[in-house]
Amino acid sequence: MSPLTNRRIATVGSGVMAEAMIAGLLRGELVAADQVTASHPRQERRQELEREYGIRTVAGNLEAIDGADVILLAIKPQMLGRVGAELRQHLKPNQLVLSVIAGATTAALEGFLGHRRIVRSMPNTPARLGRGMTVWFATPDTTEEQRAQARALLQALGVELEVDDEKFVAMATAVSGTGPTYVFLVMEALIDAAVHLGFPRHVAHDLVVETLEGSTHFAKQSGDHPAVLRNMVTSPGGTSAAALHELESGRLRTVFSEAVWAAYRRTVELGEQLEASVDRDSQRGEPAGKRPADRARR
């Protein structure tokens, strides 16, 4: 029996990642369509989700979370203050909030939501195809049953990995979360190089995409360290050796390392900004996430 049997799922924010999870849950038959409610302000988007998946959609977030066992929080970081203020007085202690908000720490989420049963997760883009990689952390108040529910939800996106230290989620944001960006850039550069050689662009595209996919599959199946695999195809004085010499001369490894560190620093910065916003609202004696515009209207 699935941990999600007879459980109700709500999505607050129903963009790309929320849709990927909905699709994965239904594809894996972990839930039925009538167990899922998605909120979105645009009527066209609600109609699209209803047509595609047969789920219930609503315009308001409070209507979506009413009676839900698990709430998927899939909004942009800058919306957390407003949405947190809206949900804060309406979340039940036994509800699980699963966040896929980049950079949002559990401290920030608890502060904005006034809620303690939280899972912070970081999926990546291939989750849309059920081939994602998600690293996640659960707060101490989260029950074992709720951890099982979170695990089942995230497995609908691909591979999931629970960690016992939240800092690993921030690190994963810079590696697996941002990772597709690095891969797509390498893909683009190789395609452009192939076109420069003289290949038609559509042929260059297929050559590169199939090579990357096959190489990744080979690495996964072999289990060998990438250096071992690289040495297998690098003959002394050969074409691979010549190409590698240029890549190393261009500081490829260093540039990748610096890129990952930059993504990590930005992730930490986002979390610190959100936590600081919670602290500022607390000092004013107002519910966390209350916007200046809201205060002006009082």
C-alpha positions in Angstrom: 0.0 0.0 0.0 1.3 3.4 -0.9 2.0 5.9 1.9 -0.3 8.3 -0.1 -3.3 5.9 -0.2 -6.4 7.9 0.7 -4.3 11.0 1.3 -5.2 14.4 -0.2 -2.5 16.4 -2.0 -2.7 20.1 -2.6 -0.3 22.2 -4.7 0.1 25.9 -3.9 1.6 27.3 -7.1 1.0 25.0 -10.1 3.8 25.7 -12.5 6.2 23.4 -14.2 7.5 21.5 -11.1 4.1 21.1 -9.5 2.8 19.8 -12.8 5.7 17.4 -13.0 4.8 16.0 -9.6 1.1 15.7 -10.5 1.9 13.9 -13.7 4.3 11.5 -11.9 1.9 10.7 -9.1 -0.9 9.9 -11.6 1.5 8.0 -13.9 2.7 5.8 -11.1 -0.9 5.4 -9.8 0.2 6.6 -6.3 -2.9 8.7 -6.1 -6.1 9.1 -8.0 -6.9 12.4 -9.8 -9.7 13.2 -7.3 -7.1 13.2 -4.5 -5.3 16.2 -6.0 -6.2 19.9 -5.8 -4.2 22.6 -7.5 -4.4 26.3 -7.0 -3.6 28.9 -9.6 -4.9 32.4 -10.1 -5.3 32.2 -13.9 -8.4 30.5 -15.2 -6.7 29.3 -18.4 -4.0 27.5 -16.4 -6.7 25.8 -14.2 -8.6 24.7 -17.2 -5.4 23.3 -18.8 -4.6 21.2 -15.7 -8.2 19.9 -15.4 -8.2 18.8 -19.1 -4.8 17.2 -18.9 -5.0 15.4 -15.6 -8.6 15.4 -14.5 -7.7 17.0 -11.1 -9.6 19.6 -9.2 -8.4 23.1 -9.5 -9.2 26.3 -7.5 -8.3 29.9 -7.7 -7.6 30.4 -4.0 -4.7 28.9 -2.0 -6.8 28.5 1.2 -9.4 26.5 -0.7 -6.7 24.2 -2.0 -5.1 23.4 1.3 -8.4 22.8 3.2 -8.5 19.1 4.1 -5.1 18.4 2.4 -2.7 15.9 4.1 0.3 17.1 2.0 0.8 20.6 0.7 3.3 21.1 -2.1 4.6 24.6 -2.0 5.9 25.4 -5.5 6.1 29.2 -5.7 8.9 31.6 -6.5 11.1 32.7 -3.5 9.8 36.3 -3.7 6.2 35.2 -3.3 6.9 33.3 0.0 6.2 36.4 2.2 2.8 37.0 0.7 1.7 33.4 0.4 3.1 32.6 3.9 1.0 35.5 5.4 -2.1 34.0 3.6 -1.6 30.5 4.8 -0.1 31.1 8.2 -3.3 31.0 10.3 -4.9 28.2 8.3 -2.3 25.4 8.3 -3.2 22.4 10.6 -0.4 21.0 12.8 -0.8 17.5 11.2 -0.3 18.8 7.6 3.0 18.2 5.8 4.4 21.1 3.8 6.8 20.0 1.1 8.7 23.0 -0.4 10.5 23.0 -3.8 11.4 26.7 -3.4 15.0 27.4 -4.3 17.0 28.7 -1.4 14.2 28.7 1.1 15.5 27.3 4.4 13.3 25.4 6.9 13.9 28.3 9.3 12.5 30.8 6.7 9.6 28.5 5.9 8.8 27.9 9.6 8.9 31.7 10.1 6.7 32.6 7.3 4.2 29.8 7.7 4.2 29.4 11.5 4.4 25.7 10.8 6.9 23.0 11.9 6.3 19.9 9.8 8.2 20.8 6.7 10.3 19.1 4.0 12.7 21.2 2.0 13.6 19.7 -1.3 15.5 20.6 -4.5 14.4 18.8 -7.7 15.9 19.5 -11.1 14.4 20.0 -14.6 14.5 16.4 -15.7 11.9 15.7 -13.1 9.4 16.8 -15.8 10.1 13.5 -17.4 10.3 11.4 -14.2 14.1 11.4 -14.6 15.0 14.0 -11.9 17.3 14.0 -9.0 15.9 15.4 -5.7 17.7 15.9 -2.4 15.5 16.6 0.6 15.6 17.3 4.3 12.8 16.9 6.9 12.4 19.0 10.0 12.5 17.0 13.3 8.8 17.5 13.9 8.0 15.6 10.7 6.7 12.1 11.5 8.0 8.9 10.0 4.7 8.5 8.1 5.1 12.0 6.7 8.7 11.2 5.6 7.3 8.2 3.8 4.8 10.4 2.1 7.4 12.9 1.0 9.6 10.1 -0.3 6.7 8.7 -2.4 6.0 12.1 -3.8 9.6 12.8 -4.7 10.0 9.4 -6.2 7.3 10.4 -8.7 9.9 12.9 -10.0 12.8 10.4 -10.4 15.5 9.5 -7.9 15.3 11.0 -4.3 17.9 11.2 -1.6 17.1 12.2 2.0 19.8 13.9 4.0 20.2 14.5 7.7 21.8 17.9 7.4 20.0 20.7 5.7 23.2 22.2 4.3 23.4 19.3 1.8 20.1 20.6 0.2 21.8 23.9 -0.5 24.9 22.1 -1.9 22.7 19.9 -4.1 21.0 23.1 -5.4 24.4 24.1 -6.8 25.2 20.6 -8.2 22.1 18.6 -9.2 19.6 21.4 -9.1 21.6 23.7 -11.3 23.4 20.8 -13.0 21.2 20.7 -16.1 22.2 24.3 -16.8 25.9 23.2 -17.0 25.0 20.2 -19.2 22.9 22.3 -21.6 25.7 24.8 -22.0 28.2 22.1 -22.8 25.7 20.6 -25.2 25.2 24.0 -26.9 29.0 24.6 -27.1 29.6 21.1 -28.7 26.8 21.6 -31.2 28.2 25.0 -32.2 31.6 23.5 -32.6 30.2 20.8 -34.8 28.5 23.3 -36.9 31.7 25.2 -37.2 33.3 22.0 -38.5 30.7 21.9 -41.3 27.8 19.8 -40.0 24.3 20.9 -40.6 22.8 22.1 -37.3 20.2 19.4 -37.0 22.9 16.7 -37.6 25.2 18.4 -35.0 22.3 18.4 -32.5 21.7 14.7 -32.9 25.4 13.8 -32.7 25.9 15.7 -29.5 22.7 14.7 -27.7 23.0 11.0 -28.4 26.7 11.1 -27.5 26.0 12.8 -24.1 23.1 10.4 -23.4 25.1 7.3 -24.3 28.1 8.4 -22.3 25.9 9.1 -19.2 24.3 5.7 -19.6 27.6 4.0 -20.0 29.0 5.7 -16.9 26.0 4.7 -14.8 26.0 1.1 -16.0 29.8 0.6 -15.5 30.0 2.2 -12.1 33.6 3.2 -12.8 35.1 6.5 -11.9 34.8 9.0 -14.8 38.6 9.3 -14.8 38.8 5.5 -15.6 36.3 5.9 -18.4 38.1 8.9 -19.8 41.4 7.0 -19.8 39.7 4.2 -21.7 39.1 6.5 -24.7 42.3 8.5 -24.5 45.1 7.0 -26.5 48.6 8.5 -26.3 49.1 11.1 -29.0 45.5 10.6 -30.2 42.5 12.9 -30.9 41.1 12.7 -27.3 44.5 13.6 -25.8 44.8 16.6 -28.1 41.3 17.8 -27.2 41.9 17.3 -23.5 45.1 19.3 -23.6 43.1 22.3 -24.9 40.3 21.8 -22.3 42.8 21.7 -19.4 44.7 24.7 -20.8 41.4 26.6 -20.7 41.0 25.8 -17.0 37.8 23.8 -17.6 37.8 22.0 -14.2 38.5 25.3 -12.4 35.7 27.1 -14.2 33.2 24.4 -13.4 34.2 24.4 -9.8 33.9 28.2 -9.6 30.4 28.0 -11.3 29.2 25.5 -8.7 30.5 27.6 -5.8 28.8 30.7 -7.3 25.5 28.8 -7.5 26.0 27.6 -3.9 26.8 31.1 -2.6 23.6 32.4 -4.3 21.5 29.7 -2.8 22.8 30.5 0.7 22.3 34.2 0.0 18.6 33.6 -1.0 18.1 31.7 2.3 19.7 34.4 4.4 17.5 37.1 2.7 14.3 35.1 3.4 15.3 34.5 7.0 16.2 38.2 7.4 12.8 39.1 6.1 11.2 36.9 8.7 13.3 38.6 11.4 12.3 42.1 10.3 8.6 41.2 10.4 9.0 39.7 13.8 10.6 42.8 15.1 7.7 44.8 13.9 5.4 42.5 15.8 3.5 41.5 12.7 3.0 38.0 11.2 6.0 36.9 9.2 5.6 37.7 5.5 3.3 40.8 5.9 4.1 43.0 3.0 4.7 46.8 3.2 1.8 47.2 0.8 -0.5 45.3 3.2 0.6 47.5 6.1 -0.1 50.6 4.1 -3.7 49.5 3.4 -4.5 49.1 7.1 
